[in-house]
């Protein structure tokens, strides 16, 4: 099983992988920890939403917005 993140712009368009970090993880926990450490960099690069994928299946999606 491979866990990866898919990135989306504010308009819902996917972002090219070559512009952003492309990581693959062996566990869901590792993928979520990585996002927790890198979400601000992704948001600064124009990502407004991400989806967590288990192989090709979307597990969940979430917005990258700071909690105030």
C-alpha positions in Angstrom: 0.0 0.0 0.0 1.2 3.5 -0.9 -0.1 6.6 0.7 0.2 9.9 -1.2 -1.2 13.4 -1.2 -2.9 15.1 -4.2 -2.8 18.9 -4.3 -5.5 21.3 -5.5 -5.6 25.0 -6.2 -8.4 27.2 -4.9 -10.4 26.7 -8.2 -10.2 22.9 -7.7 -7.6 22.4 -10.4 -4.9 19.9 -9.6 -1.4 21.2 -9.3 1.5 19.7 -11.2 3.6 17.4 -9.1 6.9 18.8 -10.4 6.1 22.1 -8.7 5.5 20.6 -5.2 7.0 17.9 -3.0 6.0 14.5 -4.2 6.2 11.9 -1.4 5.0 8.4 -1.0 4.5 6.8 2.4 4.2 3.3 3.7 1.6 4.2 6.4 -1.3 6.6 6.8 0.2 8.0 10.0 3.5 8.8 8.2 1.6 10.6 5.5 -0.5 12.6 8.0 2.6 13.5 10.0 4.4 14.7 6.9 1.4 17.0 6.0 1.4 18.4 9.5 5.0 19.4 9.2 4.7 20.7 5.6 1.2 22.2 5.1 2.3 25.8 5.4 4.9 25.4 2.7 2.2 23.8 0.5 -0.3 26.6 1.2 2.4 29.2 0.4 2.9 27.4 -2.9 -0.8 27.9 -3.9 -2.3 24.7 -2.5 -5.7 25.3 -0.9 -6.9 21.7 -0.5 -5.4 18.2 -0.4 -6.6 14.7 -0.7 -5.1 11.6 1.0 -4.9 8.6 -1.4 -4.4 5.0 -0.5 -3.0 3.7 -3.8 -5.6 5.2 -6.1 -8.5 5.5 -3.6 -9.3 8.8 -2.0 -9.5 8.4 1.7 -10.4 12.0 2.6 -9.9 15.6 1.5 -9.3 18.7 3.6 -8.6 22.4 3.2 -5.2 23.9 4.1 -6.3 26.9 6.2 -4.8 28.0 9.4 -7.0 27.7 12.5 -7.5 31.1 14.1 
